[in-house]
Amino acid sequence: MGEFTFKDKHGDYHLSYSDRVVTAKLNGALGSILTRNFCRDMRILINHFNLPAWGYFGDLSHSEAETPQAQKMMIELHGHMMNRGCVVDAYVVNNPLALHQVNSSRRAAGITTDLSKQIFQDKASAIEFIHDTLNTLTNSTI
């Protein structure tokens, strides 16, 4: 139950979960078929564990733009993630359009944190940020 992958002719993704962090690596164009499968697998993955707080890392370093239908699905997914305990997200994004779309989806889902502080050059830095945030939240609720 810890990993999912999917590929179509336009792109692919790999999802995994470890140490309170869901990691998603998306490559290529995010059309409706790829995004529908991604959202389904994300829901299966996050509904499987019952954590009060967890983080999301999105590696979009090789990702292109989303179609309008895909963006609508991603907005719904961001809301579901928040409802299921996602308290922090971080990204590696190289494409300005993909960055704009992530920011738009987050805002539409009601996420108000400053995305510019959650963009990193590499996965290790992003994961460290997520763990630091989770640890701070955990320690502040004790």
N, C-alpha and C positions, 0 to 999 in steps of 0.2 A: 504493500500500500504506500510505499515511500517514493516512487518515481513514476512519471508519465512522460511519454514522448508522442509526437505526432508530426507527420510531414505531408504536405501537399505540393503541387507543382510550383507554388510561389514562395514557400517558406517552411519553417519547422520550429518546434519548441521542445524544450526539455524542462520538466518540473521535478523538483525534489524537496525534501524536508529533512532538516537536521538541526538539532540544538536550538529550537524555538524560532527557526528562520525557514520560510519557504523561499526557494530560489527558482527563478524562472529565467531561462535563456531563450530569447526569441530571435530568429534569423529571418531575413527576407521581408516580403510584403505581408501585411496582416489583413487578409481578406475575411469574408464572412465564414467560410468553412473552417479555416484554421482557428479563427477567434472563437467560434462556437464550440469547437472541441477543447480549446484552451480553457474557456470559462467552465465548461462541464468538468474537466479534470481538476481545475482549481477548486471547484465546489466540493468534489469528492474528497480531495486531499484535505482541505481545511475542515470539512465536516467530520472527518475521521478522527481528528484529535480534538480534545476539549481543554484548551489552554485559556487561562484568563487574559494572557497577553503574549503576543508573538509578533514577529516582524516579517517583512517582505523585501526581497532583493530582486530587482529586475535588471538583467543584463540585456540591454538593447543596443549594444555596441555594433551589431551587424543587422539591425532592424531598420526597415523602411517604414513608410507611412501606413496608417490604418485607413481602410475605407470608411465612409460615414456609418455604414451598418456595424462595422467592427467597433467603431468608437462608441456607439450606443451600448453595445454589449459590455465593453470595458467599463463604462460608467456604472452600469448595474453591478458588475463584479466588484469594483472598488467599494460600493456601498455594502455589499454582502461581506466583503473582507472585514470592514470596520465593525459590522454587526457580530461577526464571529471572533473578535478579539485582536485584530491587527491594529497595533498602536503606533507602528513606525514603518516607514518604507524608505528605501534608498535605491539609487539607480546608477548604472553606467550607460550613458547615452552619448552618441557621437553625431547623430543626425538632428539638425535644428528643427525639422518638421516633426520628427518623432518626439522630441523634447516638448515642443509646443502642444502636441496632442496628449501627452502624459499629463502635463500641467492642466490642460482644459478638462480632461476626464476627472482628475482629482478634485478640481474646483466644483465641477458639476455634481460630484458625489458628496460634497460638503467637507472635503479635507482642506483645512485652512493653513497648514504649516507651509513655510516658505520652501518651495521645491529647490531653489538654488543652493540651499544648505544641505540638500540631500542627494546631490549629484557628485559622483566621484570618478576619479581616473581609472580605478581598478576595483576588482571585487573585494580584495582583502580590506581595503579602507572602508568600503561600504558596509561589509559585514561587521567590522569593528565598531562603526557608528551605530549599527542596529543593536549589537550586544551591549554597548555602553548605555544606550537609551533604555533598553529593557532592564538592565541592572539598576539604573537610576530610578525607574518607575517601581521596580520591585522593592528596592530599599526604602523608597519614600512611603510605601504602603505598609511597612512593618511597624 
